[in-house]
Amino acid sequence: MIETSPTSLLEKQSPPQIPFRVFAVRFVFYTIIILSVFIGIGVAVFHIQTSLEIKENNVKNKSAIAIAANLATHDFETVIGDLLFLSSDDTAKGFLEGNNIENSIIAIQEEFLNLSRTRQLYDQVRLIGPSGNELVRVNFANGKSTIVAPENLQNKFNRYYFSATSLLAKGEYYISPIDLNVENSEIEFPHKPMIRFGTPLIDASGILRGVIVINYLGQDFLDKFRKQMELVPGTGMLLNRDGFWLSSPDIEDEWSFMFGGEVSFGKKYPKAWETIKKEQTGVVETAKGTFSFTTVNPSTKMDQTPTMAKQLEDWKIITVSFDEQIDFSSIKSRLLIYFPFLGILPIAMLIGFFLARSTVGRKLAELKLVEANSYLEEKISIRTHELDERVKEQTGLYSLAKILNRLDITIEESLELAVEVLPPAWHYPEITCACIIYGERDFTTANFMKTDWCQTAPINYQGNRVGVIEVYYLEETPELDEGPFLKEERNLINSMATNIENFLIRKHTEQNLLSALKEAEKASKVKSEFLASMSHELRTPLNAVIGFGQMLQLSPSYPLSPNQNEFVENILEGGNHLLELVNEILDLASIEANQLNFSLSDFEANEIISTCVQLVTPLGEARSIKIIDNFSNGPSVLLFTDHTRLKQVLINLLSNAVKFNNDGGTVTIEGKETDYGYLRISVTDTGIGIAKEDQSSVFNLFHRVDADPMIAREGTGIGLTVTKLLVERMAGRIGVESDAGIGSTFWVDIPLASNDDVLIWTDAIKVGVDAIDSDHQVLVSMLNRLMRRSTDEADVDDIIDELIDYTQHHFAREEAIMEAYGYPDYERHCNLHQRLIDDVNQQAESWSNESSQENLDLLRKFLKNWLFNHILKEDAKIAISSKGKDQGIRQRLEDQGLISGTKSSKT
Ligand code: ADP
């Protein structure tokens, strides 16, 4: 019961905050992610580029190695070519033939000198005799070739190249391993790398005559090699077979095998050497670097070589990419390429910022939503609770209204029940008790006890306090913040008091109405009885007056003088009119008292109409009014009704048509079958007509249009009232259409003999108890109204309501009657009534839910059957057992306010 305006639900919420830390963490996180992606891409590109570079380097290295290998081969080919030329040309032949040694030596000197000058590659070109003595020697130094004087020639018998070459066969050659030149047992400095090529000179008889030795200057080759290697991306080196450097980037390391062999590739890079030593060519990756290598042996390519005494040792050409020797300059340049990528840092930060902001924003929105949700849920639960309370209160009010609306109980009984519905509507029903004080009486709940926690509401009637409602809590409750009761409960108790006040007003009004009704019924009854008895009383002397008047006129013994005759004429006219009036009054009284009996039979409408026309014709003739019968000679129409009463009706209409016609006018009677089972007989005149505003009242008792005695024609104003009652009792209907000054058409609908829907009251269905029979008559006429097919929907609803209402009233009377004389089957009969009421209500509900013709037909059929059956089968039994107890019954009905023989339908 907390006051909360729905609009404030969300406003009251302080928005949830996401701490800056969360935002910062997200920002850093997203920035790092984005940077990582960029960097990853960079690294991948770098890696690809590097590996491409490595591949490219490898290719470069390989081709450099191949070029270097070719260089060596090419130089060696030249040397060997020269050597073989020297050993086989004419000069050599001259020497071998030994005809003129001195000349031969000179020729050889010349030849060697030429060669040395041309090639500029040979440190020495020598001819060494079989005993090791140098015979010819041309040196090349400082760009100059010189023939060494004979005194400077040395014995080389012990040198390995001499002995190795002198063992060779003709045409074979020797290539020494590369080493540094030794001069006079000292390693010459600057170093002179040297390869010795030698071939033997063998004469025709196979005797060794000498050895030609060319000292090839390795430096030239090594320089070219080194130059070549400068072009490769890695470090180029040349190793001899034993893994000693012949060419190394580190010059210190070169030629170590000439100085004790401390330094070697094998020692420095044992792991790489292991493979390089064994394989011809390949790539070795070690922790220290990547080694591309190939093995070269220039002599193998020399296909003109028949044999070799000693093969040139295998050289290893290696290029190395040292890991520790990463080319920082290239990395730097590459990084420079990436430098623009540094621009991504602010971009990454920006994206990171927005991502962080949007995710944090979303998170925030989610949080807000969750919080709003839970807030709403809480509110809803409060609201639901409040609603439950309201429902409880409304239920209390509804229960109270239901009790107060009951018609069958007194004020006291109502209040006794009402007090019990109060506590359940309160906030804490289990500790609530209540009391309604009305007049002298207190109505309390079973647990009633006065406490300090009380609320009251006065009950007023006509400005006076006539009572009070008191509600007490039996104990104090913590939630009672507004005195003992909350606002809603104050409203509730006030509403209940108001309800009771309205109830009292209604009850008192009802009581007043009931007594007024009783009075009216009594008066009406007195009137009917008076009229009936007066009619009888009047008719007797009136008949005497008319009879004697006629006797006076007709007496042959005492003929009347013209004057006397005129007086008697007046007496007779007045008397007849009076008699007519009295008869009509008598009819009316007996119809109203439901005492008129009908005797039904089948007959032709043609015949009865013809009779009526004949009867009225003289009346018309007196005023030259022509009565035209358009019906009687037509096809015969069979009716099932009371012959005499129908005649009475038609004569009444025809005589009115004459009476209110102009002299010389016409009256036309016609008949037509309706499509709802009736014959519509209409009487049309050319008379004065009836103004529109008067048409609805012409059927009212004593109503006469233009009731001015000067213009009024003879008449009583009873005729049409009686006619209407008669028609309706015959399950028919009457109506009028008229234009003032032009004429009127009065019509009646009378059921055809073939119409099974109607139920006409006759003595045959009379029970024999006046009160019951008159009710049955009313019910029958109501039923007939419902049966009429032309009745429109709104009328049907009214008739059904009226019918149900009247049926209930009738059942109450019938039950009172049964109770009055102790009807033995009372209980069962009452149950039957209840069942019938329930059934009718149910049918009526189906009709009101769906106003279809089908539902209406069902309802009609049901009503007709039960009414007919109930009257004939059940109510007839009441009559048998109630005989002779009329007085008791009357008294009982009077006591209960149910004496209403004239409670009539709205006819
Ligand atoms: P009465 O004819 O005895 O006056 P009714 O009950 O028959 O009484 O008629 C009531 C009134 O209806 C008449 O006084 C008359 O004013 C009017 N009325 C009845 N029939 C006609 C008609 N055919 N033409 C014009 N007015 C008529």
Residues whose N, C-alpha, C, O or C-beta is under 5 A from the ligand:
A	BS01	ADP	N656 A657 F660 G687 G689 I690 V698 H703 R704 V705 E714 G715 T716 G717 I718 G719 L720 T721 S744
